[in-house]
Amino acid sequence: MTMGHAAQAGGHDHDAGAAGHGGDPGRRSRVAVMGSGSWGTAFANVVADAGTADVVMWGRRPEVVESIRVRHENPDYFPGLALNPALTATSEPAVALAGADVIVIAVPSQSLRANLAQWKPHVPPGAVVVSLMKGIELGTCLRMSEVIAEVLELPPEQVAVVSGPNLAREIAERQPATAVVACTHEPTAVHLQHICKSAYFRPYTNTDVIGAELGGAVKNVIALAVGVAVGMGFGDNAKASLITRGLAETVRLAVSLGADEHTLAGLAGMGDLVATCSSPLSRNRTFGERLGSGMTLDEVIAETRQTAEGVKSSESILALAQRHGVDMPITAAVVGMMHHDLSPAEALLAFMSRTAKPERYGV
């Protein structure tokens, strides 16, 4: 199903039993959000504001958990911003996961496998697991939903992803936003859509999990490249070129893996790409900008508290592309800068010196 066939938001309560309720549409869902970073906190707040589920967050640091539970604030990521008072939190994974119908995961992508192994004994049978993560696992080149399905031994109807132009701070401030809830089992996607639809957050459903995930993962890498260009002092022509050609290489990879190219023209593709490449709120864009302005990689890493997923995932995305014979020159340039001591100027020269070719969609 492409973006143009998104299910109508709301009005699908009769499908609620499809997502692990045991068929009791009268029972409120229990949602566990595993991760108290910026996006995990913002999404948990969305679900609490939607009012259709009880929400508990898990966080690694007791002081952050205490602040969320008592003061309704995450001081590390959104100081001074009031969270829904119904939102509670715990530092015990077993407590967060107990009785959960829906488990939303928002941890750094490269730590997912280790976390899942620890949490697995506490995951209730039938729970739907939702990935908010936008990365590709190093070594295996697996998408986050594939890691979840493998480690937790879940069927496709119990694994979903949320992706789109979702800058966490804007959503935490309750500014209008949209997203894609993707699951190969449409009733599950519709149920999740119902859980997170609020006055300011409008989710659309899609069954193209591959396209939604790859759009979210690759855009981080393209945003790093755009940030570098901005840091080097280049203007809107350079940014537009990188965004457009970045989308082209994203489509190439996604389609080669079985995605619908139309997904990449929607919120999980172009929408997310534009937001991440254009906003100073984007961690990946900001990381690249600092690198392009002359800071060393180590200096930028030391200064950046939050995870810039594209730094590590660029390697696994390029490896995945090479495995499938897909050309991704912008991604290759980013890998050169992040992992092979290529300077921004050298990376730009390598990209601009490529053989001339015709422009065709997805080429």
HELIX and SHEET records of a PDB file:
HELIX    1   1 MET A    3  HIS A    5  5                                   3    
HELIX    2   2 ASP A   13  ALA A   19  5                                   7    
HELIX    3   3 SER A   38  ALA A   50  1                                  13    
HELIX    4   4 PRO A   62  VAL A   70  1                                   9    
HELIX    5   5 PRO A   93  LEU A   97  1                                   5    
HELIX    6   6 SER A  109  SER A  111  5                                   3    
HELIX    7   7 LEU A  112  TRP A  119  1                                   8    
HELIX    8   8 LYS A  120  HIS A  122  5                                   3    
HELIX    9   9 MET A  144  LEU A  152  1                                   9    
HELIX   10  10 PRO A  156  GLN A  158  5                                   3    
HELIX   11  11 ALA A  168  ALA A  172  1                                   5    
HELIX   12  12 GLU A  186  CYS A  196  1                                  11    
HELIX   13  13 VAL A  209  GLY A  231  1                                  23    
HELIX   14  14 ASP A  236  SER A  256  1                                  21    
HELIX   15  15 GLU A  261  ALA A  265  5                                   5    
HELIX   16  16 LEU A  267  GLY A  271  3                                   5    
HELIX   17  17 ASP A  272  SER A  278  1                                   7    
HELIX   18  18 ARG A  283  GLY A  292  1                                  10    
HELIX   19  19 LEU A  297  GLU A  303  1                                   7    
HELIX   20  20 GLU A  309  ARG A  323  1                                  15    
HELIX   21  21 PRO A  329  HIS A  339  1                                  11    
HELIX   22  22 PRO A  344  MET A  352  1                                   9    
SHEET    1   A 8 THR A  88  THR A  90  0                                        
SHEET    2   A 8 ALA A  53  TRP A  58  1                                        
SHEET    3   A 8 SER A  29  MET A  34  1                                        
SHEET    4   A 8 VAL A 102  ILE A 105  1                                        
SHEET    5   A 8 VAL A 128  SER A 131  1                                        
SHEET    6   A 8 VAL A 159  SER A 163  1                                        
SHEET    7   A 8 ALA A 177  ALA A 182 -1                                        
SHEET    8   A 8 PHE A 201  ASN A 206  1                                        
END                                                                             
